Amino acid sequence: MTTPSGYLELAGVEKRFGETAVLHGIDLSIAEGEFVSLIGPSGSGKTTTLRIITGTDEPTSGAVRLRGEDITFVPAHKRGFAMVFQHFALFPHKNVYDNVAYGLQLRGTAKRELTERVTTMLERVHMREYASRRVNELSGGQRQRVAIARALVIEPRLVLLDEPTGALDAKLRLRMQSQLKELHRELGLTFVHVTHNQSEALALADRVFVMNDGRVEQSGPPASVFNAPATRFVADFVGRNNLIDGTVEGGDFVTALGTFALNGRVARDGLRGSCTAVIRSDSLRLGEPPEGCPRLEAELQALEYGGSFVTWFLHAAGTALQLDLRAEESGELEPAIGRRYRVWWKPEDAHYLCND
């Protein structure tokens, strides 16, 4: 796969606070018009990376380039970027129209053009009818739409989104995600999105960068990262995966849970030694398996109702497993805590990570 490049680049970016290193040689390359998400747990370095991109912080070493121009030490207000914050950062004493117009006023935009651009942007985010409202009279979702309009109306060279839906409830969050994707598609701007919410990143981004301990562990299209994690950390962080440790010996995977046949592709790859099988929670199944499918016995320890599906938490020979079933299918099985169940998966549903 060709890596997009040529617009925004971070080359060997490191950041230290005294003796503490928080970024270790970050390399990013983002194409113009792309929507990328930086994801990772707290302390992974994603917010520091965002601050270095915005210019509110400087790297200890390395470079930031925009269209090949070094902007590492260009002040934030001269970069032509726009920021959308988790907590909106609107002017409470101004109405909706004036909040959106603020950036254009600072740039000395002529009144007629300013009015046209603000009105058009308010229409895009479905807030034109609220133009005269004070922002403290709006709901959280409405305020976030105003914040997005204020960022986009200046036609920035880059849009940075810092946990943009973090302050919204679940229903509003999904609606805002849809609107962000629509705006990105319509405007063709470059979006850099930072979040700890992996499902949001997978839904929005053209590519995701998974960060851990100040490094990029894996990058790629969401489906690729989700279905084929490159490291144990990514497998544990992205998606709902079961991790089974063992050893690949010939055509078998030998574990504390038993010895299981590898699928043909993995066997042909010639994997050897210590490995981890990664199996998505929705790929584990209950009941009598078809011939050739790996199987084991596990004890049900807990259930978690998730609306349309139920997660079964099981335990087998020191290994914790989780399995997602449709709610109606789970109910038909009449689950009982402490009962043992046969668990199985298709060989091709296991993704293997092996140590060198």
Secondary structure, 3 states (H helix, E strand, C coil): CCCCCCCEEEEEEEEEECCEEEEEEEEEEECCCCEEEEECCCCCCHHHHHHHHHCCCCCCEEEEEECCEECCCCCHHHCCEEEECCCCCCCCCCEHHHHHHHHHHHCCCCHHHHHHHHHHHHHHCCCHHHCCCEHHHCCHHHHHHHHHHHHHCCCCCEEEEECCCCCCCHHHHHHHHHHHHHHHHHHCCCEEEEECCHHHHHHHCCEEEEEECCEEEEEECHHHHHHCCCCHHHHHHCCCEEEEEEEEECCEEEECCEEEECCHHHHHHCCCEEEEEEEECCCCEECCCCCCCCEEEEEEEEEEECCCEEEEEEEECCEEEEEEEEHHHHHHCCCCCCCEEEEECCHHHEEEEECC
